[in-house]
Amino acid sequence: MFFEKYLDTFDYNLLLDNYDNDFLETMDEGNFIQILNVFKKYNFYFTDDIILNFLEIFLLEPEFVERKIIDLQKQLGDNFAYLIGNDLRYLNQIG
């Protein structure tokens, strides 16, 4: 499974605990990387938390995810990444 490349051992084991192995096997690494890069582009410093708690976002189209992030930025203001990092429930608006 490709997630080992992006998570430390502790977080990887948490991922295995949080998600069914069959679901994890359906994930596309290319799409995963594109969406991960979108989060990094907008300075989301908590990508491990997103992977562990909102992995379903990585099934979406990268362009859709970016549009939703821009919507959150408009809604929350310039410090939107910080606000989302402190309350991950905002990510429910993406998926």
Legacy VTK file of the C-alpha trace (Angstrom):
# vtk DataFile Version 3.0
C-alpha trace
ASCII
DATASET POLYDATA
POINTS 95 float
0.000 0.000 0.000
1.393 3.374 -1.006
0.383 5.255 2.167
3.588 4.137 3.870
5.433 6.664 1.686
3.424 9.588 3.038
2.878 8.735 6.701
5.168 7.803 9.547
4.778 4.338 11.059
2.497 5.483 13.867
0.108 7.346 11.540
0.192 4.519 9.001
-0.928 2.087 11.700
-3.678 4.517 12.718
-4.822 4.642 9.107
-5.029 0.862 9.033
-7.112 0.980 12.217
-9.415 3.729 10.914
-10.170 2.334 7.451
-11.059 -1.020 5.959
-8.241 -2.597 3.961
-10.520 -3.113 0.931
-11.300 0.604 0.899
-7.612 1.513 1.156
-6.811 -0.759 -1.776
-9.237 1.206 -3.996
-7.323 4.456 -3.537
-5.451 5.786 -6.566
-1.982 7.062 -5.677
-1.875 9.568 -8.540
-5.130 11.207 -7.468
-4.002 11.066 -3.838
-0.784 12.943 -4.670
-2.622 15.585 -6.704
-5.019 16.323 -3.856
-2.225 16.244 -1.291
-0.427 18.862 -3.395
-3.570 21.017 -3.487
-3.668 21.009 0.314
0.029 21.882 0.463
-0.479 24.688 -2.087
-2.870 26.339 0.361
-0.526 25.818 3.330
-2.484 23.089 5.045
0.135 22.062 7.603
-2.015 19.219 8.990
-2.214 16.921 5.969
-1.561 13.833 8.112
-4.703 14.641 10.086
-6.670 15.038 6.868
-5.447 11.666 5.617
-6.300 9.972 8.908
-9.756 11.495 9.314
-11.001 12.546 5.866
-9.459 10.049 3.463
-12.643 10.085 1.389
-11.647 13.535 0.110
-8.824 11.845 -1.778
-11.377 10.014 -3.932
-12.657 13.307 -5.366
-11.381 15.159 -8.408
-8.462 17.490 -7.539
-10.113 20.438 -9.312
-13.275 19.980 -7.251
-11.255 19.870 -4.017
-9.396 23.036 -4.969
-12.662 24.868 -5.731
-14.011 23.855 -2.321
-10.823 25.054 -0.630
-11.163 28.404 -2.409
-14.773 28.587 -1.185
-13.565 27.966 2.382
-10.916 30.653 1.944
-13.587 33.158 0.878
-15.824 32.123 3.763
-13.171 32.145 6.501
-10.687 34.775 5.360
-6.934 34.881 4.995
-6.166 32.685 8.005
-8.510 29.937 6.768
-5.863 27.184 6.884
-5.164 27.936 10.538
-8.875 27.961 11.352
-9.451 24.663 9.566
-6.415 23.168 11.296
-8.041 23.980 14.625
-11.453 22.657 13.591
-11.296 19.936 10.964
-15.080 19.847 10.755
-14.782 22.548 8.086
-13.476 19.803 5.803
-16.961 18.284 5.760
-17.781 21.075 3.294
-15.365 19.560 0.775
-16.849 16.095 0.551
LINES 1 96
95 0 1 2 3 4 5 6 7 8 9 10 11 12 13 14 15 16 17 18 19 20 21 22 23 24 25 26 27 28 29 30 31 32 33 34 35 36 37 38 39 40 41 42 43 44 45 46 47 48 49 50 51 52 53 54 55 56 57 58 59 60 61 62 63 64 65 66 67 68 69 70 71 72 73 74 75 76 77 78 79 80 81 82 83 84 85 86 87 88 89 90 91 92 93 94
